[in-house]
Amino acid sequence: MVAKRRGPRRGGKPPLVWLDEPSTALWDEDLADVTKALLGSAVLCFAEKGFQATTTRDITGKVGLTPGALYVHFSTKEEVLFEIVRSGHRRALEALRAALPTGGDPEGHLRRVVAVFVEWHAEHHTTARVCQYELTPLSAEHYEEILGLRAQFNTIFRDAVSGVVDGATADPDDVSRLARSILSLGVDLVRWYRLGGTDTPASLGAFYADLAVHMTAAVRGRRPTSA
């Protein structure tokens, strides 16, 4: 684990970093308070300016620390990004798996998967935007780990789609394309969504769930082109 774990507190808690989302629930519980504050600050900085344009002074300044304080908790700025991206992907997967129904009809299963995925990304839209659109600066080793997490999302969505369109007979390429399309819709909303608008995370999740079921109509009954 690259981030500094909880240790003795000195000088009290760092200043809070305000996000319009419950970002504090994203970080591992055993991280030190200062480490969590730095992660929250980095989310804001990376979302606003991008990874490359963000300086260590930008990150530490929001929590009242000097630039060198970052390196007490992280070896590099890239490790800060990695901790954010890994934590975001892990929390989203946990939320998705916790909500997966056991049994039930295939359409209901797909609706639940899509609704939870969309709601999570709406609720955590700022952090999710960093998780989805700031992957290039990651080291090769860190990027490979994130790809492994992202593959788990693909499997969950592909299985859900396959259950609706009869994966045993449908064109497997169509199933994969549809699963990726539905996933992409849920991811893309982090670029424009803001809390406090007309769409709540729950209403958006329900709308996207209906849309996903309707999208399966384009694939149902189709056979592989090579058949």
PAPA-383026 format. One record per residue: residue number from 1; residue in three letters; z, y, x of N, C-alpha, C, O in turn. Coordinates in pm, whole numbers, padded with zeros to 5 digits. Each point is the difference from the previous one (the first is absolute). Layout:
<rs>
 domar baro   n.pz   n.py   n.px  ca.pz  ca.py  ca.px   c.pz   c.py   c.px   o.pz   o.py   o.px
   NUM  ALA      Z      Y      X      Z      Y      X      Z      Y      X      Z      Y      X
...
</rs>
This chain:
<rs>
 domar baro   n.pz   n.py   n.px  ca.pz  ca.py  ca.px   c.pz   c.py   c.px   o.pz   o.py   o.px
     1  MET  00000 -00119  00085  00000  00119 -00085  00000  00123  00088  00085  00012  00088
     2  VAL -00176  00078 -00108 -00012  00115  00088  00098  00110 -00034  00040  00076  00088
     3  ALA  00000 -00065 -00214  00086  00111 -00042  00146 -00027  00036  00045 -00115  00004
     4  LYS  00026  00222  00020  00142 -00012  00034  00080 -00044 -00122 -00012  00057 -00109
     5  ARG  00095 -00159  00129  00083 -00049 -00109  00128  00082 -00010  00033  00079  00087
     6  ARG  00038 -00101 -00197  00119  00079 -00028  00105 -00019  00109  00029 -00112  00042
     7  GLY  00027  00223  00002  00106 -00003  00099  00104  00104 -00037 -00001  00051 -00112
     8  PRO  00091 -00019  00203  00103  00102 -00030 -00064  00134 -00031 -00094  00041  00069
     9  ARG  00142  00028 -00172 -00053  00130 -00036  00065  00108  00087  00120 -00004  00029
    10  ARG -00203  00099  00010  00050  00111  00079 -00057  00128 -00057 -00121  00011 -00023
    11  GLY  00207  00085 -00001 -00048  00129 -00046 -00037  00003 -00147 -00067  00094 -00043
    12  GLY  00106 -00193 -00034 -00030 -00001 -00143 -00142 -00044 -00029 -00076 -00035  00091
    13  LYS  00040  00038 -00218 -00133 -00044 -00043 -00104  00108  00032  00032  00118  00000
    14  PRO -00156 -00160  00027 -00106  00098  00023 -00037  00066 -00131  00030 -00053 -00107
    15  PRO -00096  00169  00112 -00044  00066 -00123 -00092 -00091 -00081 -00079 -00076  00058
    16  LEU  00088  00082 -00189 -00086 -00080 -00085 -00143  00052  00005 -00023  00121  00011
    17  VAL -00072 -00211 -00020 -00141  00037 -00007 -00046 -00026 -00142  00007 -00114 -00047
    18  TRP -00055  00216 -00022 -00034 -00014 -00141 -00141 -00053 -00017 -00096  00053  00056
    19  LEU  00085 -00158 -00135 -00129 -00053 -00040  00002 -00013 -00152  00106 -00026 -00058
    20  ASP -00221  00043 -00007 -00002 -00015 -00145 -00017 -00146 -00038 -00077 -00033 -00090
    21  GLU  00149 -00053  00159 -00005 -00143 -00026  00125 -00062  00060  00062  00060  00088
    22  PRO -00022 -00179 -00133  00121 -00064  00050 -00021 -00069  00134  00014 -00122  00010
    23  SER -00050  00198  00094 -00038 -00059  00128  00116 -00067  00072 -00022 -00092  00078
    24  THR  00147  00137 -00103  00112 -00057  00071  00016 -00150 -00028  00060 -00072  00080
    25  ALA -00113  00026 -00192  00009 -00142 -00032 -00099 -00084  00080  00005 -00123 -00006
    26  LEU -00092  00187  00081 -00103 -00073  00073  00050 -00055  00133 -00050 -00102  00048
    27  TRP  00148  00168  00011  00041 -00036  00136  00104 -00111 -00001  00080 -00011 -00093
    28  ASP -00082 -00071  00197  00097 -00108  00012  00142  00057 -00003  00027  00104  00061
    29  GLU  00062 -00171 -00130  00135  00050 -00020  00078  00014  00130  00088  00086  00010
    30  ASP -00118 -00169  00090  00078  00005  00123 -00049  00103  00100  00049  00005  00113
    31  LEU -00146  00078 -00152 -00042  00108  00087  00104  00112 -00001  00065  00025 -00101
    32  ALA -00051  00041  00215  00092  00112  00010 -00046  00113 -00090 -00118  00013 -00030
    33  ASP  00213  00070 -00014 -00034  00112 -00087 -00101  00094  00064 -00091  00049 -00066
    34  VAL  00109 -00023  00195 -00093  00090  00069 -00139 -00061  00003 -00099  00071 -00016
    35  THR  00090 -00201  00037 -00130 -00068  00002 -00070  00014 -00134 -00119  00028 -00006
    36  LYS  00193 -00048 -00103 -00057  00015 -00134 -00049  00143 -00023 -00106  00022 -00059
    37  ALA  00186  00075  00105 -00039  00140 -00017 -00128  00031  00077 -00086  00072 -00050
    38  LEU  00074 -00126  00170 -00121  00021  00079 -00122 -00064 -00067 -00109  00056  00003
    39  LEU  00128 -00173 -00062 -00111 -00066 -00071 -00044  00082 -00120 -00120  00017 -00023
    40  GLY  00216  00035 -00054 -00035  00083 -00113 -00073  00126  00042 -00097  00040 -00066
    41  SER  00141  00021  00174 -00067  00118  00052 -00141 -00033  00046 -00094  00075 -00026
    42  ALA  00080 -00188  00096 -00132 -00040  00050 -00097 -00027 -00114 -00119  00031  00011
    43  VAL  00167 -00088 -00121 -00086 -00022 -00116 -00061  00132 -00046 -00121  00010 -00022
    44  LEU  00205  00092  00008 -00049  00131 -00043 -00100  00058  00099 -00104  00052 -00040
    45  CYS  00136 -00062  00167 -00087  00057  00103 -00134 -00073  00007 -00105  00064  00005
    46  PHE  00109 -00196 -00004 -00124 -00078  00009 -00086  00020 -00125 -00123  00008  00010
    47  ALA  00186  00001 -00127 -00074  00019 -00124 -00066  00138 -00004 -00110  00016 -00052
    48  GLU  00179  00082  00106 -00051  00138 -00005 -00100  00030  00111 -00103  00063 -00025
    49  LYS  00131 -00108  00148 -00080  00040  00114 -00079 -00113  00064 -00090  00024  00080
    50  GLY  00123 -00147 -00116 -00061 -00115  00066  00080 -00037  00125  00073  00083  00054
    51  PHE -00087 -00207 -00010  00077 -00048  00114 -00032  00078  00127  00091  00044  00072
    52  GLN -00219 -00028 -00044 -00040  00061  00127  00048  00144  00012  00038  00043  00109
    53  ALA -00041  00032 -00217  00037  00142  00005  00150  00022 -00008  00046  00112  00022
    54  THR  00030 -00215 -00054  00145  00013 -00010  00064 -00012  00137 -00033 -00091  00077
    55  THR  00124  00181 -00044  00073 -00005  00126  00141 -00054 -00023  00049 -00004 -00113
    56  THR  00014 -00037  00222  00138 -00045 -00012  00090  00115 -00045  00100 -00022 -00069
    57  ARG -00136  00144  00107  00077  00116 -00044 -00009  00017 -00151  00098  00037 -00065
    58  ASP -00217 -00066  00007 -00015  00008 -00145  00097 -00096 -00069  00067  00037 -00096
    59  ILE -00060 -00159  00147  00082 -00104 -00063  00148  00030  00014  00075 -00005 -00098
    60  THR -00032  00037  00218  00143  00021  00023  00049  00133 -00057  00116  00012 -00039
    61  GLY -00204  00088  00033  00040  00130 -00048  00046  00000 -00144  00089  00077 -00037
    62  LYS -00148 -00163 -00045  00037 -00006 -00141  00143 -00053 -00022  00060  00023 -00104
    63  VAL -00008 -00093  00204  00135 -00055 -00014  00096  00063  00100  00108 -00054  00026
    64  GLY -00147  00169  00029  00091  00075  00086  00027 -00060  00136  00107  00022  00057
    65  LEU -00202 -00097 -00004  00016 -00062  00132 -00101  00056  00099 -00099  00061 -00039
    66  THR  00125 -00080  00166 -00093  00042  00103 -00109 -00107  00016  00022 -00115 -00036
    67  PRO -00141  00152  00089 -00109 -00097  00012  00038 -00127  00075 -00044 -00109 -00036
    68  GLY  00125  00123  00140  00037 -00118  00077  00086 -00099 -00075  00011 -00116  00040
    69  ALA  00052  00160 -00149  00087 -00089 -00078 -00078 -00115 -00062  00056 -00106 -00028
    70  LEU -00185  00126  00006 -00081 -00106 -00061  00004 -00126  00085  00002 -00112 -00052
    71  TYR -00002  00130  00185 -00011 -00114  00090  00132 -00073  00019  00005 -00102  00069
    72  VAL  00101  00153 -00129  00125 -00077 -00005 -00013 -00113 -00102  00067 -00103  00012
    73  HIS -00152  00124 -00111 -00013 -00094 -00111 -00132 -00077 -00001 -00008 -00109 -00056
    74  PHE -00095  00166  00118 -00131 -00065  00007 -00057  00021  00141  00022  00104  00062
    75  SER -00094 -00204 -00014 -00060  00011  00133 -00118  00096  00002 -00019  00073  00097
    76  THR -00059 -00072 -00205 -00120  00083 -00007 -00018  00051 -00143  00062 -00051 -00093
    77  LYS -00148  00149  00078 -00034  00049 -00134 -00073 -00110 -00078  00014 -00009 -00122
    78  GLU -00091 -00072  00191 -00071 -00110 -00067  00097 -00099 -00062 -00029 -00058 -00104
    79  GLU  00145  00039  00168  00100 -00092 -00056  00061  00057 -00128  00040 -00076 -00088
    80  VAL -00032  00207  00079  00046  00062 -00124 -00098 -00033 -00112  00039 -00041 -00109
    81  LEU -00166  00060  00137 -00104 -00031 -00099  00004 -00147 -00039 -00008 -00034 -00118
    82  PHE  00022 -00054  00216  00004 -00143 -00028  00117 -00036 -00091 -00016 -00081 -00092
    83  GLU  00132  00140  00117  00117 -00029 -00084 -00024  00045 -00144  00039 -00070 -00094
    84  ILE -00104  00185  00076 -00032  00049 -00134 -00098 -00094 -00069  00022 -00040 -00114
    85  VAL -00128  00006  00183 -00105 -00083 -00060  00051 -00141 -00030 -00028 -00055 -00107
    86  ARG  00102 -00002  00200  00054 -00135 -00023  00100 -00001 -00115 -00003 -00088 -00086
    87  SER  00093  00187  00084  00099  00006 -00107 -00066  00018 -00136  00038 -00064 -00097
    88  GLY -00138  00153  00091 -00070  00023 -00126 -00067 -00125 -00052  00011 -00032 -00119
    89  HIS -00079 -00039  00207 -00068 -00124 -00042  00101 -00106 -00043 -00021 -00070 -00100
    90  ARG  00129  00059  00173  00101 -00101 -00036  00065  00030 -00133  00018 -00091 -00082
    91  ARG  00019  00216  00058  00064  00035 -00126 -00095 -00021 -00117  00042 -00047 -00106
    92  ALA -00169  00082  00123 -00097 -00020 -00108 -00017 -00149 -00030 -00009 -00039 -00116
    93  LEU  00005 -00043  00219 -00011 -00144 -00020  00124 -00055 -00071 -00012 -00084 -00089
    94  GLU  00128  00131  00128  00123 -00046 -00064  00001  00035 -00148  00038 -00082 -00084
    95  ALA -00080  00204  00052 -00005  00041 -00141 -00098 -00086 -00078  00026 -00038 -00114
    96  LEU -00139  00009  00176 -00103 -00078 -00067  00047 -00144 -00023 -00017 -00053 -00110
    97  ARG  00075 -00008  00211  00045 -00139 -00014  00115 -00012 -00099  00010 -00099 -00072
    98  ALA  00077  00198  00070  00114 -00004 -00092 -00045  00007 -00145  00070 -00046 -00090
    99  ALA -00186  00104  00067 -00048  00019 -00136 -00100 -00106 -00044 -00042 -00002 -00116
   100  LEU  00004 -00086  00207 -00100 -00101 -00037  00055 -00092 -00108  00108 -00057  00016
   101  PRO -00180  00042 -00125  00047 -00088 -00108 -00014 -00146  00037 -00088 -00036  00079
   102  THR  00173 -00046 -00133 -00010 -00145  00020 -00060 -00059 -00127  00065 -00004 -00104
   103  GLY -00187 -00040  00114 -00070 -00052 -00117 -00056  00114 -00083 -00018  00111  00050
   104  GLY -00009 -00139 -00175 -00056  00103 -00088 -00151  00000  00005 -00061 -00078  00074
   105  ASP  00000  00165 -00152 -00146  00002 -00006 -00057  00074  00120  00065  00091  00053
   106  PRO -00185 -00129 -00008 -00061  00061  00119 -00020  00151 -00012  00021  00073  00097
   107  GLU -00063 -00026 -00216 -00020  00144 -00016  00131  00076  00015  00004  00107  00061
   108  GLY  00102 -00163 -00115  00131  00064  00013  00045  00003  00145  00062  00097  00045
   109  HIS -00094 -00202  00029  00034 -00006  00142 -00073  00110  00076  00061  00072  00079
   110  LEU -00191 -00058 -00103 -00079  00103  00067  00051  00139 -00036  00014  00086  00087
   111  ARG  00015 -00065 -00214  00052  00131 -00042  00129  00034  00074  00018  00113  00045
   112  ARG  00071 -00210 -00033  00127  00025  00065 -00020  00033  00148  00062  00094  00051
   113  VAL -00146 -00169  00016 -00027  00024  00142 -00053  00141  00021  00048  00073  00087
   114  VAL -00148 -00036 -00166 -00062  00132  00017  00099  00111 -00035  00009  00099  00072
   115  ALA  00063 -00115 -00182  00093  00104 -00044  00107  00027  00106  00029  00116  00031
   116  VAL  00029 -00221  00024  00106  00017  00101 -00056  00063  00126  00062  00089  00059
   117  PHE -00179 -00133 -00016 -00063  00054  00120 -00028  00150 -00016  00028  00080  00089
   118  VAL -00085 -00044 -00203 -00034  00140 -00025  00127  00086 -00013  00007  00109  00056
   119  GLU  00091 -00159 -00130  00125  00075 -00016  00066  00026  00135  00048  00110  00026
   120  TRP -00044 -00211  00059  00064  00016  00130 -00073  00107  00082  00063  00086  00062
   121  HIS -00195 -00092 -00061 -00075  00097  00080  00008  00141 -00058 -00006  00098  00074
   122  ALA  00021 -00088 -00205  00018  00133 -00060  00138  00055  00035  00013  00117  00038
   123  GLU  00089 -00199 -00050  00136  00045  00028  00017  00039  00148  00073  00093  00031
   124  HIS -00140 -00164  00057  00013  00023  00144 -00131  00053  00059 -00040 -00039  00110
   125  HIS -00025  00128 -00183 -00136  00041  00035 -00012  00065  00137 -00101 -00020  00068
   126  THR  00200  00098 -00026 -00010  00067  00130  00011 -00102  00114 -00083  00000  00091
   127  THR  00183 -00085 -00098  00014 -00104  00101 -00119 -00095 -00003 -00051 -00040  00105
   128  ALA  00007  00004 -00225 -00114 -00092 -00012 -00127  00061  00057 -00084 -00071  00054
   129  ARG  00070  00203 -00066 -00119  00065  00056 -00003 -00016  00153 -00105 -00023  00059
   130  VAL  00222  00035  00003  00008 -00024  00144 -00030 -00147  00032 -00072 -00030  00095
   131  CYS  00128 -00060 -00176 -00020 -00143  00022 -00147 -00041 -00010 -00044 -00091  00070
   132  GLN -00030  00157 -00157 -00138 -00039 -00026 -00102  00072  00087 -00105 -00056  00033
   133  TYR  00136  00180  00005 -00103  00081  00065  00035  00044  00142 -00071  00083  00057
   134  GLU  00177 -00137  00001  00034  00034  00138  00016 -00128  00082  00094 -00013  00079
   135  LEU -00185 -00082 -00097  00009 -00127  00071 -00067  00004  00137  00040 -00075  00090
   136  THR -00140  00159 -00072 -00077  00002  00124  00086  00024  00125 -00027 -00063  00102
   137  PRO  00128  00150 -00106  00079  00023  00122  00090 -00116  00041  00056  00003  00110
   138  LEU -00041 -00105 -00193  00088 -00112  00035 -00055 -00076  00120 -00121 -00010  00018
   139  SER  00211 -00044  00063 -00042 -00085  00111 -00063 -00127 -00055  00019 -00035 -00117
   140  ALA -00093 -00035  00202 -00067 -00123 -00045  00101 -00102 -00052 -00024 -00066 -00102
   141  GLU  00136  00053  00170  00103 -00096 -00042  00060  00039 -00134  00017 -00085 -00088
   142  HIS  00015  00212  00071  00058  00046 -00126 -00101 -00009 -00114  00036 -00035 -00112
   143  TYR -00160  00066  00141 -00103 -00006 -00102 -00019 -00142 -00051 -00019 -00021 -00120
   144  GLU  00025 -00076  00210 -00013 -00140 -00040  00113 -00041 -00093 -00022 -00074 -00095
   145  GLU  00142  00122  00122  00113 -00033 -00088 -00020  00058 -00139  00030 -00065 -00100
   146  ILE -00079  00188  00094 -00025  00064 -00130 -00113 -00072 -00074  00007 -00016 -00122
   147  LEU -00109 -00027  00194 -00108 -00076 -00064  00054 -00127 -00065 -00046 -00039 -00107
   148  GLY  00143 -00025  00171  00060 -00120 -00058  00071  00031 -00131 -00006 -00080 -00093
   149  LEU  00073  00194  00085  00065  00040 -00124 -00103  00033 -00108  00017 -00036 -00116
   150  ARG -00123  00105  00156 -00103  00038 -00097 -00073 -00123 -00055 -00042 -00001 -00116
   151  ALA  00029 -00102  00198 -00064 -00124 -00046  00080 -00064 -00114 -00057 -00066 -00086
   152  GLN  00188  00085  00087  00083 -00056 -00107 -00028  00068 -00134  00003 -00064 -00105
   153  PHE -00029  00195  00108 -00039  00070 -00122 -00132 -00057 -00052 -00015 -00026 -00120
   154  ASN -00080  00006  00212 -00131 -00052 -00040  00014 -00136 -00069 -00067 -00026 -00100
   155  THR  00154 -00058  00153  00020 -00133 -00058  00060  00009 -00140 -00045 -00070 -00091
   156  ILE  00146  00155  00074  00064  00015 -00131 -00101  00049 -00104 -00005 -00052 -00112
   157  PHE -00075  00150  00148 -00097  00055 -00095 -00115 -00098 -00025 -00046 -00012 -00113
   158  ARG  00001 -00056  00217 -00109 -00095 -00021  00044 -00115 -00090 -00077 -00043 -00086
   159  ASP  00198 -00005  00104  00052 -00107 -00085  00012  00047 -00145 -00032 -00074 -00093
   160  ALA  00077  00198  00074  00015  00053 -00135 -00135  00015 -00069 -00015 -00034 -00117
   161  VAL -00085  00084  00190 -00134  00015 -00056 -00061 -00136 -00028 -00062 -00021 -00104
   162  SER  00079 -00071  00197 -00057 -00133 -00015  00052 -00069 -00125 -00075 -00075 -00065
   163  GLY  00201  00098  00029  00056 -00062 -00119 -00064  00049 -00128 -00007 -00074 -00099
   164  VAL -00040  00198  00101 -00062  00056 -00120 -00146 -00040 -00013 -00047 -00029 -00110
   165  VAL -00025  00027  00222 -00145 -00024 -00007 -00036 -00146  00022 -00118 -00034  00011
   166  ASP  00218 -00054 -00005 -00023 -00142  00025 -00059 -00020  00139 -00119 -00027  00016
   167  GLY  00207  00040  00084 -00042 -00009  00139 -00065 -00131  00037 -00069 -00008  00102
   168  ALA  00090 -00096 -00182 -00060 -00130  00032 -00151  00002 -00019 -00071 -00078  00064
   169  THR  00022  00165 -00150 -00145  00002 -00027 -00065  00133  00035 -00122  00006  00017
   170  ALA  00200  00101 -00006 -00058  00131  00029 -00046  00008  00144  00047 -00074  00086
   171  ASP -00138  00165 -00060 -00049  00024  00135  00117  00052  00083  00056  00105 -00032
   172  PRO -00017 -00176  00138  00115  00044  00080 -00019  00137  00062  00096  00075  00019
   173  ASP -00221 -00041  00012 -00025  00135  00054  00028  00106 -00105  00053  00107  00031
   174  ASP -00088 -00137 -00155  00028  00094 -00109  00151  00019 -00018  00047  00111 -00021
   175  VAL  00026 -00221  00029  00146  00007 -00014  00060  00088  00109  00085  00084 -00027
   176  SER -00131 -00104  00150  00051  00080  00112 -00037  00146 -00014  00082  00088  00026
   177  ARG -00205 -00062 -00068 -00043  00139 -00018  00082  00070 -00108  00041  00115  00015
   178  LEU -00017 -00186 -00124  00075  00058 -00110  00145  00026  00041  00055  00105 -00032
   179  ALA  00005 -00198  00103  00138  00017  00046  00010  00121  00092  00094  00080 -00012
   180  ARG -00190 -00065  00104  00002  00115  00090 -00021  00130 -00076  00060  00102  00034
   181  SER -00146 -00105 -00136 -00025  00121 -00078  00125  00046 -00073  00032  00119 -00001
   182  ILE  00039 -00213 -00059  00122  00034 -00073  00107  00051  00096  00069  00098 -00029
   183  LEU -00056 -00163  00144  00094  00044  00102 -00032  00143  00044  00089  00083  00016
   184  SER -00217 -00056  00005 -00043  00130  00049  00034  00111 -00100  00036  00111  00041
   185  LEU -00047 -00140 -00171  00036  00099 -00101  00146  00039  00012  00036  00117 -00008
   186  GLY  00049 -00218  00026  00142  00028  00012  00036  00075  00126  00091  00082  00001
   187  VAL -00163 -00111  00106  00025  00068  00128 -00049  00144 -00005  00067  00091  00049
   188  ASP -00183 -00070 -00107 -00063  00132  00005  00082  00108 -00070 -00011  00118  00035
   189  LEU  00092 -00155 -00132  00075  00101 -00075  00098  00077  00088  00042  00110 -00036
   190  VAL -00005 -00166  00152  00097  00070  00085 -00058  00128  00058  00074  00085  00049
   191  ARG -00206 -00071 -00054 -00063  00122  00055  00016  00119 -00092 -00003  00115  00044
   192  TRP  00022 -00142 -00176  00005  00112 -00094  00125  00003 -00088  00029  00103 -00060
   193  TYR  00044 -00213  00051  00112 -00005 -00094  00117  00086  00046  00031  00007  00118
   194  ARG  00032  00057 -00216  00123  00075  00024  00096 -00027 -00116 -00042 -00004 -00116
   195  LEU  00169 -00013  00146  00099 -00015 -00105  00013  00130 -00077 -00020  00108  00056
   196  GLY  00053 -00119 -00183  00016  00120 -00082 -00123  00038 -00078  00003  00097 -00076
   197  GLY -00113 -00169  00093 -00122  00028 -00074  00001 -00069 -00136  00103 -00050 -00045
   198  THR -00218  00048 -00017 -00010 -00061 -00134  00010 -00153  00005  00040 -00062 -00098
   199  ASP -00076  00004  00210  00005 -00146  00014  00128 -00042  00071  00023  00039  00115
   200  THR  00059 -00117 -00182  00116 -00058  00066 -00046 -00126  00074 -00105 -00054 -00032
   201  PRO  00182  00007  00131 -00037 -00125  00066 -00018 -00115 -00099 -00092 -00081  00015
   202  ALA  00179  00073 -00118 -00009 -00109 -00098 -00127  00011 -00084 -00067 -00101 -00023
   203  SER  00033  00221 -00024 -00119  00015 -00083 -00126 -00025  00082 -00097 -00057 -00050
   204  LEU  00099  00099  00175 -00115 -00025  00087 -00014 -00149  00028 -00111 -00053  00003
   205  GLY  00225 -00014  00018 -00004 -00144  00022 -00056 -00075 -00119 -00078 -00094  00017
   206  ALA  00116  00135 -00137 -00050 -00065 -00121 -00150  00024 -00016 -00073 -00091 -00039
   207  PHE  00028  00212  00067 -00143  00032 -00013 -00083 -00081  00099 -00103 -00057 -00036
   208  TYR  00149  00051  00162 -00075 -00076  00100  00002 -00150 -00031 -00096 -00071  00030
   209  ALA  00205  00024 -00089  00007 -00142 -00037 -00104 -00033 -00106 -00067 -00102  00009
   210  ASP  00053  00190 -00111 -00103 -00019 -00101 -00139  00005  00063 -00087 -00081 -00032
   211  LEU  00067  00176  00122 -00129  00015  00066 -00036 -00125  00079 -00115 -00044 -00001
   212  ALA  00214 -00013  00070 -00026 -00120  00081 -00044 -00116 -00087 -00093 -00073  00036
   213  VAL  00158  00055 -00150 -00038 -00109 -00090 -00142  00021 -00051 -00078 -00095 -00007
   214  HIS  00043  00217 -00028 -00136  00028 -00045 -00102 -00023  00111 -00112 -00043 -00027
   215  MET  00149  00069  00150 -00091 -00021  00113 -00035 -00147  00019 -00107 -00032  00049
   216  THR  00199 -00057 -00088 -00027 -00142  00017 -00115 -00048 -00088 -00058 -00106  00026
   217  ALA  00024  00182 -00130 -00109 -00040 -00089 -00133 -00008  00075 -00088 -00076 -00039
   218  ALA  00075  00154  00145 -00125 -00001  00077 -00017 -00128  00081 -00109 -00030  00047
   219  VAL  00217 -00045 -00030 -00002 -00119  00085  00014 -00129 -00081 -00049 -00105  00042
   220  ARG  00116  00113 -00155  00025 -00122 -00079 -00130 -00068 -00037 -00095  00063 -00047
   221  GLY  00092 -00195  00070 -00116 -00078 -00040 -00114  00000  00099 -00094 -00077 -00015
   222  ARG  00101  00163  00118 -00106  00000  00098  00016 -00118  00094  00112 -00039  00033
   223  ARG -00222 -00017  00008  00002 -00114  00092 -00047  00048  00137 -00067  00102  00011
   224  PRO  00104 -00176  00093 -00050  00035  00134 -00151  00008  00003 -00068 -00084 -00060
   225  THR  00013  00182  00127 -00146  00018  00004 -00070 -00116  00067 -00119 -00023 -00022
   226  SER  00191 -00050  00104 -00060 -00114  00070  00001 -00126 -00084 -00060 -00100  00036
   227  ALA  00131  00106 -00151  00013 -00121 -00083 -00130 -00032 -00071 -00007 -00098 -00074
</rs>
